[in-house]
Amino acid sequence: MKLIFEKGAPGQHLSLMPPCDVPEVQLSHPRTQPLDLPHVSETELTRHYTALSKRVHGVNDGFYPLGSCTMKYNPKINEDMAALFTQVHPLQPEETVQGCLEVLHESEKLLGEITGMDAMTFQPAAGAHGEFTGLLLIKAYHVHRGDAARTKIIVPDSAHGTNPASAVMAGFTVVNIPSSPDGCVDVEALRAAVGPDTAGLMLTNPNTVGIFDKNILEITKIVHDAGGLCYYDGANLNAVMGVVRPGDMGFDVIHLNLHKTFSTPHGGGGPGSGAVGCKDFLRPFLPGPVVTRDEAGYHLAAPERSIGRVKNFYGNFTVVVKALTYLLTLGREGIPDAAKNAVLNANYMMKRLSEKYDMAYAGPCMHEFVMTLQSLKDETGCSAMDVAKGLLDHGIHPPTMYFPLIVHEALMIEPTETESQETMDEVCDVFLSLWELAHTDPQALHAAPTRTPVRRLDEVGAARNPVLRYKAE
């Protein structure tokens, strides 16, 4: 398929922009050469982007089981509600944006109930940004107490890769601890790792392999007894929202992926929202301003010992609008129902696929599960990558591949709560047929995909020698 720059010819054009209705201003430093824009007709432009749209695969097109990403259905009412706020400017006086401040205040209250936290900021732009912000809160807390020697963050080996990266960016040293054979934190290794230099622990529960850690209260107590704080990575909150609260597990600070758990479209570069919640003793350190309320209405105030802004203005506000719409639509009964159905669906698929595939850890799982295709590769030569490519020929987006790193030939599947039994049965049938194909005609899987617009790519070559911009002839 040609790029838009490779279409058209000089002299072709179309008119999309309305006539200019403001005075023209000559720039003091104008361009020395014209923009290299394509010359296409309206018909060519329309056909080009229509053709591109037919190559896109999303949750509206088919099954999208990316583990640890929660690619769930996004109700369109959320978009309608967000559109109501598109004409608001972040520099407006607070008395003119009382509705916006109420959205932030109500979202903080509802999400605080779900997570067991007392305060929240919506400034962080995404999950990893929320991790970084939460770690800055932990750092500010220890420094304020004169305990600057606490320089180490403990991270399990099954953690999301952003966890250690965020800790390093916040100025901490990362201490990696292993998982036990059941996929949970090795409690004795944790006990040996903590000490007077421990600033905190980063953990998600259920964890990255889809298991709720049975020792979670002991884990957070070990860290607290050592003087550290406990940080909850909210990537997997979809499995437990409204059922159990991270704050009750012993966590002091949490980030939420509003663009995953609370339905705003995930992926595609954003926008996201990595809202950060915390217990009351960390409230003074939150990024400012935060929303307060009194008899006169809603106001913006700076926390007493704020770490400062982590993003311009108040974060990606319309993402918060979508999350609040989702919360109010589902309500107190619907939120836990969504979590329970996510867990039910994952266990259903795990049970069916265990007829042929090896599970990395014994069930039951939570919202996601991890298969190891190591034995399939040993027997047939077909890897997790081959199976993933084979799924493409059936119109199914592959699950997360080769993650977590502690599982060899891993495929991580998260069906979410919005998939029907009929859809899951169809997908399981495809998975099982690919297992059979690997044993009867492995070369067919090595060649997959064969029905997609683009065949198998040289991913290693693309990673090592990326072409990031179009070079005009």
Helices and strands as residue ranges (DSSP letters): G 4-6, H 42-53, H 76-83, G 94-96, H 98-115, E 119-121, H 127-144, E 152-156, H 162-169, E 173-177, H 187-193, E 198-203, H 216-225, E 229-233, G 234-239, H 246-249, E 253-255, E 276-278, G 280-285, E 290-294, E 297-301, H 317-353, E 358-359, E 369-372, H 374-380, H 384-392, E 400-401, E 410-413, H 421-440, H 442-447, H 459-464
